[in-house]
Amino acid sequence: MLSSPQYEQIPYRKCGNSGLYLPAISLGLWHNFGGLVSPVKVDEMLSRAFEMGITHFDLANNYGPPYGSAEEQFGRALKTVFAGRRDELIISSKAGYDMWPGPYGDGGSRKYLISSLNQSLKRMGLEYVDIFYHHRPDEDTPLEESMRALEQIVRSGKALYVGISNYPAQKAREAFRMLKSWGVPVVIHQPKYSMFVRNPEDGLFDVLKEEGIGCIPFSPLAQGLLTNKYIKGIPEGSRIADPKGFLQKEELTEKRLEQIKKLNTIAEKRGQSLAQLALVWVLRRKEVTSALVGISSIKQLEDNLETLKNLELSVAEAADIEEILRMN
């Protein structure tokens, strides 16, 4: 690889058994990059991320708000921030959750997945995405139908690789084996994983290791719980203060707050923030290729990337963290 200071700031990890490498921290555009945010701020955050070595930008059809607007903003940024740099980027998108009204705007049907990707490409002004995911398993659609849609998407040249997200272990294994048997380059799984959400440890990581599939956990900071934001109470304007938000007040129990404070003490002893410790904890797993973070400011971005200066977790630290996480 040609030397460039930009790419020496961040480690890149091999995505499963594929030839694809991803930065250890990738940027998700779920919130704070949609139509309610000024293009100037979006450009500033994207530009700084790229300057610091982040090459992977993760979207979905309904990221915003409003739905579709994150892809529209990113499409605009491709002509400004990233002009002439398309081949230096990994751009991913997804479909699986609700996007438009009626029976064809949600789920896992061939109709929905292919139509949605066509819309995403139009919003971003792209001929293809690097990775396209089925965003969630759909019990109303045969698994083979959803996977055949991913196969067609690759064959048509509209995605270079495919992945799945939110699939439990056994269904993920079935999906991987179908796709591999058809020669489809399935390379990655995107599960929810953090100190407070550990489901992937119950079989999914084993499947990923056995099948040679990469992993990019989302919500590694547990929607902000794994930061020092709530240690002294719920600040006005925070995500948890929004009654319509994904993070609700009842999730911040006394037990959870006690865990957060104890974890923060470990982080401080390491010279890190709680958020940085939470990212170290996720990235410690050999199965994990990259951790997907969301940001609302350049400062948050830079703080997250500071994590990479100390990714070593001692046996004693790991044991102390485990004891805290098992608190009754």
C-alpha positions in Angstrom: 0.0 0.0 0.0 1.3 3.5 -0.9 2.3 5.5 2.2 0.1 8.4 3.2 0.0 10.1 6.6 -3.8 10.0 6.5 -3.9 6.2 6.6 -1.2 5.9 9.2 -3.4 7.4 11.9 -5.7 4.5 12.4 -5.4 0.7 12.3 -7.2 -1.2 9.5 -8.5 -4.7 10.2 -9.2 -7.6 7.8 -12.9 -8.2 7.4 -13.2 -12.0 8.1 -11.6 -14.1 5.4 -12.1 -11.5 2.7 -9.6 -9.2 1.2 -11.5 -6.2 2.5 -10.0 -4.0 5.3 -12.0 -1.6 7.4 -10.8 1.1 9.8 -11.0 0.0 13.5 -13.5 2.7 14.0 -16.2 3.4 11.3 -18.6 6.3 11.2 -22.4 5.6 11.3 -24.8 8.2 9.9 -27.9 7.1 11.8 -28.5 10.4 13.6 -27.0 13.8 13.2 -26.4 13.6 9.5 -29.9 14.0 8.2 -31.9 16.9 6.8 -32.3 18.6 10.2 -28.5 19.2 10.3 -26.9 22.0 8.3 -24.8 20.8 5.3 -21.9 22.8 6.6 -21.8 20.9 9.9 -22.2 17.5 8.0 -19.4 18.4 5.7 -17.1 19.4 8.6 -17.7 16.1 10.5 -17.3 14.0 7.4 -14.2 15.9 6.3 -12.5 15.6 9.7 -13.3 11.8 9.9 -11.7 11.2 6.5 -8.7 13.4 7.4 -8.2 11.1 10.5 -8.3 7.9 8.5 -11.9 6.8 8.6 -12.7 5.4 5.2 -16.0 3.6 6.0 -19.3 5.4 6.2 -22.3 3.4 7.1 -25.9 4.4 6.1 -29.3 2.9 5.7 -32.3 3.9 3.6 -34.2 5.3 6.5 -31.4 7.2 8.3 -32.2 10.8 8.9 -34.4 12.2 10.1 -36.4 12.5 7.9 -36.0 9.1 6.2 -33.6 9.1 3.3 -32.1 12.5 4.2 -28.8 11.1 5.5 -28.2 9.4 2.1 -29.1 12.7 0.4 -26.6 14.6 2.6 -23.9 12.0 2.0 -24.6 12.1 -1.8 -24.1 15.9 -1.7 -20.9 15.5 0.3 -19.5 13.0 -2.3 -19.4 16.0 -4.7 -17.8 18.3 -2.2 -15.9 16.7 0.7 -15.0 13.5 -1.2 -14.8 14.9 -4.8 -12.5 12.5 -6.7 -12.0 10.2 -3.7 -14.8 7.6 -4.3 -12.4 4.7 -4.6 -10.8 5.5 -1.3 -14.2 5.0 0.5 -16.2 2.1 1.7 -19.9 3.1 1.6 -22.5 0.8 3.0 -26.3 1.0 3.1 -29.2 -1.3 4.2 -32.8 -2.0 3.9 -35.1 -4.0 6.1 -37.0 -1.7 8.4 -39.9 0.6 7.4 -39.1 3.1 4.7 -42.3 4.0 2.8 -46.0 3.2 3.3 -47.7 0.1 2.0 -46.7 -3.6 1.8 -43.5 -3.1 -0.3 -41.7 -0.6 2.0 -40.6 -2.9 4.8 -39.3 -6.4 5.5 -37.2 -8.7 3.4 -39.0 -9.3 0.1 -37.1 -9.2 -3.2 -39.3 -6.3 -4.2 -38.4 -4.2 -1.2 -34.7 -4.9 -1.0 -34.0 -4.2 -4.7 -36.3 -1.2 -5.0 -34.9 0.3 -1.8 -31.3 0.0 -3.0 -32.2 1.6 -6.3 -33.6 4.5 -4.3 -30.5 4.7 -2.1 -28.2 4.8 -5.1 -30.3 7.6 -6.6 -30.2 9.6 -3.4 -26.4 9.3 -3.2 -25.7 9.6 -6.9 -23.8 6.3 -6.9 -23.7 3.4 -9.4 -22.9 1.0 -6.5 -22.4 0.7 -2.8 -19.4 -1.3 -1.4 -21.6 -3.2 1.1 -25.3 -3.7 1.1 -27.0 -5.3 4.1 -30.3 -6.9 4.8 -31.0 -4.8 8.0 -33.0 -7.5 9.9 -34.4 -10.9 9.5 -38.0 -11.0 8.3 -40.2 -13.9 9.6 -42.8 -13.1 6.9 -40.3 -13.7 4.0 -38.5 -16.9 3.3 -34.8 -16.5 4.1 -33.9 -17.7 0.6 -35.9 -14.9 -1.0 -34.1 -12.3 0.9 -30.7 -13.9 0.2 -31.5 -14.3 -3.5 -32.2 -10.6 -3.6 -28.7 -9.9 -2.2 -27.4 -12.3 -4.9 -29.1 -10.4 -7.6 -27.9 -7.1 -6.2 -24.2 -8.3 -6.5 -24.7 -9.8 -9.9 -26.2 -6.5 -11.2 -23.1 -4.7 -10.0 -25.0 -2.5 -7.5 -23.0 -3.8 -4.5 -19.5 -5.2 -4.3 -20.2 -7.2 -1.1 -23.2 -8.0 1.0 -23.9 -8.4 4.7 -26.6 -9.0 7.2 -27.6 -7.1 10.4 -29.4 -8.1 13.6 -29.6 -11.8 12.6 -29.3 -14.3 15.5 -26.6 -17.0 15.3 -28.4 -19.9 13.6 -30.3 -17.8 11.1 -27.0 -16.0 10.3 -25.3 -19.3 9.7 -28.1 -20.3 7.3 -27.8 -17.0 5.4 -24.0 -17.2 5.1 -24.1 -20.8 3.8 -26.8 -20.0 1.2 -24.9 -17.0 -0.1 -21.5 -18.8 -0.1 -23.0 -21.7 -2.0 -24.1 -19.3 -4.7 -20.7 -17.6 -4.8 -22.0 -14.3 -3.3 -19.3 -12.3 -1.5 -20.9 -12.1 2.0 -18.3 -10.6 4.3 -19.9 -9.0 7.4 -22.5 -9.0 10.1 -23.6 -5.9 12.0 -25.0 -6.8 15.4 -25.9 -4.7 18.4 -23.1 -5.2 20.9 -21.8 -3.4 24.0 -21.0 -4.0 27.6 -24.7 -3.8 28.3 -25.9 -5.8 25.3 -23.9 -9.0 25.0 -26.2 -11.3 22.9 -23.5 -11.9 20.2 -21.5 -13.8 22.8 -24.2 -16.5 22.9 -23.3 -18.2 19.7 -23.0 -15.5 17.0 -19.3 -14.8 17.5 -18.7 -18.5 17.2 -20.6 -18.6 13.9 -18.7 -15.6 12.5 -15.4 -17.2 13.4 -16.3 -20.5 11.9 -17.7 -19.0 8.7 -14.9 -16.4 8.3 -17.2 -13.4 8.4 -16.3 -9.9 9.7 -18.2 -8.1 12.4 -19.0 -4.4 12.9 -21.0 -3.9 16.1 -23.4 -0.9 16.3 -24.3 1.0 19.5 -21.0 0.1 21.3 -21.7 3.0 23.7 -25.2 1.7 24.5 -26.9 4.8 23.0 -24.7 7.0 25.3 -25.2 5.2 28.5 -21.5 4.1 28.3 -20.3 7.7 28.6 -19.9 10.0 31.5 -23.0 12.0 30.3 -25.4 10.6 32.9 -23.1 10.1 35.9 -24.5 13.3 37.5 -28.0 13.1 36.3 -29.9 13.5 33.0 -28.7 16.7 31.2 -31.2 18.8 29.4 -31.3 18.1 25.7 -29.7 14.7 26.0 -30.9 11.7 24.0 -32.4 10.1 27.2 -34.4 13.3 28.0 -36.3 12.9 24.7 -39.5 10.9 25.5 -39.7 9.9 21.8 -36.0 8.8 21.6 -34.6 5.3 21.4 -33.1 5.6 24.9 -35.6 5.9 27.6 -35.3 7.1 31.3 -36.3 3.7 32.7 -33.1 2.2 31.2 -31.0 4.3 33.6 -31.8 2.3 36.7 -29.9 2.6 40.0 -28.1 -0.6 39.3 -27.1 0.6 35.8 -25.9 4.0 37.2 -23.8 2.2 39.8 -22.2 0.1 37.0 -21.6 3.2 34.9 -19.8 4.9 37.8 -17.6 1.8 38.6 -16.7 1.4 34.9 -15.8 5.1 34.8 -13.4 4.6 37.7 -11.6 1.9 35.7 -11.5 4.2 32.7 -10.0 7.1 34.7 -7.3 4.8 36.0 -6.4 4.0 32.4 -6.3 7.7 31.5 -9.3 7.2 29.2 -13.0 8.3 29.2 -15.7 5.8 29.8 -16.6 5.9 26.1 -13.1 5.1 25.1 -13.0 2.1 27.6 -16.3 0.9 26.1 -14.8 1.0 22.6 -11.7 -0.8 23.8 -13.9 -3.5 25.4 -15.7 -4.1 22.1 -12.6 -4.0 19.9 -10.8 -6.5 22.2 -12.8 -9.3 20.5 -10.8 -10.9 17.6 -14.1 -11.4 15.8 -14.7 -7.6 15.7 -13.4 -5.9 12.6 -14.6 -2.4 13.4 -16.7 -0.5 15.9 -19.4 1.7 14.5 -19.8 5.0 16.2 -22.2 7.9 15.8 -21.2 11.5 16.5 -22.8 14.9 16.9 -19.5 16.9 16.9 -15.9 16.8 15.8 -14.9 16.7 19.4 -16.8 13.5 19.9 -15.1 12.1 16.8 -11.7 13.0 18.0 -12.4 11.6 21.5 -13.5 8.3 20.0 -10.4 8.1 17.8 -8.2 8.7 20.9 -9.3 5.2 22.0 -6.9 3.7 19.4 -3.9 4.9 21.3 -4.5 2.3 24.0 -6.4 -0.8 22.9 -4.7 -3.1 25.4 -6.9 -4.4 28.2 -5.1 -6.2 31.0 -6.3 -9.5 32.5 -7.1 -7.7 35.8 -9.0 -4.9 34.1 -11.0 -7.4 32.0 -11.8 -9.3 35.2 -12.9 -6.2 37.1 -15.1 -5.1 34.2 -16.7 -8.6 34.1 -17.4 -8.4 37.8 -19.1 -5.1 37.4 -21.2 -6.2 34.4 -22.4 -9.2 36.4 -23.7 -7.1 39.3 -27.1 -8.2 40.5 
